[in-house]
């Protein structure tokens, strides 16, 4: 037992001794690199500085082999660095490069008399044996390995303010070449390059002036590139020179010549290879589009002829050529300069399916934004002309819904688009009649006009047309049409002065909004299909039977006419009908719903009376006005007569004394406050906003309507406008009707 205990004690002692030895020999720099101190700054995987602490010195240790060099560049106010190498301590406040005489550890201690941020750049190990004479092209050499960028978007970050490649890690990583010019002789570093490679070089550490030249060598010849990378003075810690780029069109080796006018100039060069110019990228997704690369990059983007691309070159200028695939054939473009200060807008040719972008520059980052300029969400840019015939394929003319809210269109002046023609499809029976209203709204209406055509479906000519411009803040028109295909056009009044620029030049478009309304006037004749024998046999029997039944509507019509006539006679005998309706509701004998129903019937019957008799039957008017052509009367109704909540019911009568009116409309205008909105009209007329469309009114015609209006105004003006005998005309009651007493 005592022997076993002794062996355990000896083993424990040996283990503690070995652990202590490992702790002594372990370099502190490795620990600090794996677990950075809290006050250290790590930039792209490299320690670049720290915040000094008066109570504690900054310490960093590493190992060096015999003959290796290290180099330190320091940037601070009151700091100094002490480096202990081979038992000798050397102090510096700026730059220091030393060579190890034996294999040993190095200790770097940085102190400061004040709390400050200390920036430093350190190359821990420089072990190079570069040639000092330029080798011949045929001479065999061991080539240096240089990092190849595999994914271009991971190597560049334009938000840093440049398009330089990002080196990662300390200066001993493969992305960096490092060396020291001990004498005045230059040194040559060979690097293998392939066809299409672009080599980026950048000084990241230099203790004195330094110059870099690049030779290209193949098996038989060499060429000195005129471009050089030069640093006139020592680089401040962690400040880099600009990057420069060399492109190689054939395989061989790049020979870097590094020279300096100063002795013992230590240097580090970030070296990155790119080979991203050969592929032709195909892009279908228009989100976050970009073209990134070196020397020459090609990308083909799927697009149509209603899409425009806005190109922005980031941080540097570039040359771009845009080829267009039109109807299956490529049309070549010309090279143009993209500047980093300006956006460039590209408009495609008609019938395009793809565009090929070829970008040339040392390095480029082109961001592309796609925007659609199709009209009314149709995916098409509306043509400026009508189809030549009924047999013409008209699917490229955008179809306007018969009932639609605001849809956006635009005249794209950049491509000389000065007119948009839209298609209207009306389904119906033969000889049916339809009323279509088109309204144009926007901020540039004064330069636009609207044309609406009713097309003869057999002759393919316009049988009726309207052309209107801005009137009373709107562009609108109404036209009766048959079933079939019809068209309207939105165009510039002065197209010549708006197209005095080159096709495709980026000029502002003219946007507008188009909406439509539709009413069926006459259903027309139902189509006839010849019956078979059985249908004809039983049809004859059914006709005799149904013929007798058809007399029922005639009888009912006669009864209705008789009742209407009797109602009119009763109204003529009775006066103060509106007061009577109010009295009935006050007494509770009838409900407001029943009173409203009775009033609707009376509105139909009252038109059979003379104008004065009809007005007398309703009771005293609240407003009355007469001209030589039109007579108008207005009554305020009890608020209980309104069907819509919070609506104000009004009754208006219109009597045409002279002339024939078409496109007649009653307008309820609010002289003060927000606009009135018409919620309900009895009898049912087409209405929108503050207008009621009365259609055609001939001489002697009498019309009475009840309109329910809502709004926050307290007064209303009533006017009749339209065309009398083909001429624009309007009549407005000069007295404003106060509604606050309702």
Number of C-alpha atoms within 10 A of each C-alpha: 5 6 7 8 9 11 11 11 11 10 11 11 11 12 12 11 11 11 10 12 11 11 10 10 10 15 17 18 18 14 13 15 15 8 9 14 14 8 13 18 18 15 14 12 12 16 21 18 20 18 14 21 16 12 7 10 12 18 15 18 19 16 20 22 16 13 15 18 21 20 25 24 25 23 19 15 14 13 20 19 23 17 22 16 21 16 11 8 13 13 15 15 17 17 23 20 16 16 18 19 14 13 14 15 19 23 19 19 16 21 20 20 12 12 15 16 19 23 19 20 25 23 20 19 21 23 17 14 11 14 15 17 11 16 14 14 18 12 9 9 14 9 14 13 14 19 16 18 18 12 10 16 13 10 17 19 15 13 9 8 9 15 21 20 23 16 24 16 16 20 24 15 14 18 21 23 22 21 25 26 21 13 15 14 14 20 22 22 23 24 19 18 24 17 13 19 23 25 21 21 24 23 26 24 28 30 25 19 19 23 16 21 17 21 17 23 23 15 13 9 10 17 13 13 11 8 12 14 18 18 17 12 11 17 22 19 24 19 12 16 17 14 18 16 21 19 20 18 11 14 16 19 23 25 24 19 20 22 22 24 16 15 15 19 24 30 25 22 23 25 24 23 23 24 22 21 19 13 11 14 14 14 16 12 10 15 10 9 16 18 18 23 25 25 23 22 22 23 19 19 19 16 22 19 20 21 18 19 18 16 22 21 24 22 18 17 21 23 17 21 17 20 19 24 20 18 11 11 10 14 13 13 14 9 15 13 14 20 17 17 12 12 14 18 18 17 18 23 18 13 15 20 18 23 24 22 20 20 29 21 17 19 22 24 26 22 17 21 15 17 12 15 22 20 24 22 13 15 16 19 26 26 17 17 13 17 17 11 13 15 8 9 10 15 9 15 23 22 18 20 16 18 13 13 13 14 17 18 21 22 26 24 22 21 20 19 22 24 23 24 22 23 21 20 14 19 12 18 16 14 14 18 19 20 17 21 17 22 17 24 19 16 11 11 19 15 14 23 20 24 18 25 21 24 21 18 16 8 10 16 14 14 12 13 17 14 14 14 19 17 10 6 13 15 21 23 20 18 16 17 24 22 22 16 20 21 22 21 21 23 20 21 16 12 16 10 9 15 16 10 14 11 15 17 15 17 16 10 16 19 17 21 17 20 20 20 18 18 15 13 12 14 14 15 11 11 7 6 6 7 10 9 9 8 12 12 11 10 15 11 12 13 12 11 11 13 11 10 11 12 11 12 11 11 11 11 12 12 12 13 13 12 13 19 16 13 18 23 16 13 21 19 11 14 18 14 19 19 15 15 21 19 13 15 19 12 9 10 10 14 16 21 14 14 19 18 14 12 18 16 15 18 21 17 21 26 18 16 17 14 21 8 17 22 22 18 22 21 17 17 14 14 17 17 15 15 12 8 14 18 19 24 21 23 21 20 21 17 17 19 24 22 16 14 11 13 20 23 25 20 20 19 20 21 22 20 17 17 15 18 24 19 18 21 22 21 22 22 19 21 14 11 11 13 18 23 20 22 20 22 18 18 15 12 15 16 20 14 13 18 20 22 18 21 15 15 19 16 14 15 16 21 19 23 21 25 24 25 22 19 15 12 17 17 17 19 16 22 17 21 20 21 17 20 13 12 9 13 13 14 18 16 19 12 13 15 18 14 13 8 6 11
